[in-house]
């Protein structure tokens, strides 16, 4: 039971993290067009498959001001966007099922998260899954797996030796990515 409780908390944390995008509403944000121009205002975004309207899988909704009419912008017309404190990049990697990646760790070897939504049936409702990827930029990424986890984390956590020691000693493992990401972002005490 002891091992189950932290696992349950971790799973609940992951579900809450994913759920914030399922009903994102309007949050302060910015988008960067293909020319690199930044436009700030309010953004609403849901993972592909989770949109309320069929065909809205690859769009963000944008308003300059709260009272303005929303504008739908294709993610294919963007380099990146932010929603509140989260940063997203648009990938041109053709091996991915979707093109929007959340930047989890912005290190030289970056860790990205790919959210995928599934509409579900009438009884189930929508659900999401996510997978982690790594790469020096979003256009060339590789899926993080149990097999490559240690090698990748050794490179990613080079500036966090205490955290790397926990991974190396297997106190934190592949299934603990949420916890690793959270620990990475914590301010030193």
N, C-alpha and C positions, 0 to 999 in steps of 0.2 A: 504494500500500500504506500510506503514511503516514496518509492521511485515513481509511483503513479501520480502523486499529487503535483510534483514539479512539472511532469509531462502534461498534466491537465491544465495547469496554469499557462504553460508555454503554448499549448494548442488554443486556449482561450485568447491569449494575447495575439496570436497569429490571426484568429478569426476576427477579432476586433480591428486589427490592422487592415485586413482585407475588406471588412465591412464598411470602413470609412469611405471607400471608393464606390461602394454599391449605391449609396445614397448621398453622394458628395455634396449636393446642393451647390450654392454659389460661395466660393471662397476667394480671397485675394490671391492673385497670381499674375503671371506674365507668360507670354509666348514669344518665341524667337522664330522669325520666318526664315526661309531658305537663304536670304541675303544676310542674315544675322541681326536684323532689326528687332529691337525689343519693344513689345507693346504690353503695357500693364493695365490691369482692371480686375474683373471678376471672372473666374473660370469654373465651369462645371464639367467633370469628366467621369466616365464609368469605363471599366475594363471592357474590351470587346466581348460581345455576347450578353452583356448586362444592360445594354441600352434599353430604354423604354419604347423606342420606336425602331422597327425593323429597318436595317440599312444604316443606322447611326453608329456602327461598330468602330469606325475609324475617324471619329470626329471629337473635337472639344467644342464646348459652347462657351462663348465669350461675350461679355458686356463691359463696356468702358466704365459705366456707372450703373448702380442698382436699378434705376428707373429706365434704362435704355432697353431697346429690343435686343434679344439675343441673336448672335451671329454664329452660324455653324462653320467651323474651319476643319478641313480634312487634315489628319495627322501627316499625310503625305506632303502637305505644303509647309511643314514645320521642321525645324532642327531640334527644338526642345520646348518644354513648358514647365512652369512651376504651379503648384496648387498648395497654398499655405506654405508649410516648411518643406514640402517634398518636391524633389526635382525629377523630371522625366525627360528622357531623350528618345528621339525617333531613330530607330535602327534601319539601315538598308541591308542588313544581313538577310539574304534570301532563304537561309535555312530555318529561320524562325517562323512560327505560325502567326505571330502577331508582331507589330512593329514598334510598340511603345514599351520601354523598359524604365523601371524606377531605379534611380541611382541609390544604392544602399551604402556603399563605401566608395568614396571618391579619392582613391589612392592611385599611384601610378598604374597598378594592375587593379582595375575597378571591379566591384561586385555589383551586378545588376539583378533586378527581380522582374520576371515576366509574369504578369497576371493574365489569366484566361478565364473568361466567364462562360457559364453554361446556363441557358435560360431555364432548364428543368421542365418538369411537367406541371400540370395544374395543382397537384397535391404537394409537390416538392418545392416549388419556387426556385429562384435563381441560386446558383452556387458558383464559387470560384476555386481555382487551383493556382498555385504559383510555383515557379521553378527559378533557381538561381543560375546566373551565367557570369562569366568573367571575361575580361579582355581589356586592352589598352584604350579601346574606343568602342562605341556601340555598333559599329558596322562590321566588326569581326569578333564575334563572341563564341565561347565554348560553354557548354552546359557543365555546371559544377556537379560532380558525382562523388560517391563514396570513394571511388578509386583515385581520383585526382585531388581530393579534398586537402590532404596534408601538404602536398607540394604547393598548391595554390595558396593556402592560408599562410604558409611560411613566407611567401613573397608579399602577400597582402598586409600581413601584420608586422612587417619589418620595423615599423616605428612604434609598435606596442609590444615590447618584449614580455611584459607580464601576461598579457592576453595570449601571446603565442605560446608561452610556457604552459598555460592551462590547456591549450589545444594539443600541444606536443605530448603532455602527460595524460591526455585523453580524459581530462576533467570536463572539457567541452568537446563535442563531437559533431559530425556532419548534421545530425538531427537537431542540433542546438544553434542553428544559424541565426534565429531571431535573437537569442541571448548574446551571441557573439557580436552581432551588429549593435545591439543596445549597449553592451559593455564598451565597444569601440568608441561610441559617441559620448559616453559619460565623461564629465569633466574630472580631472584629477583632484583627489581630496587633499 
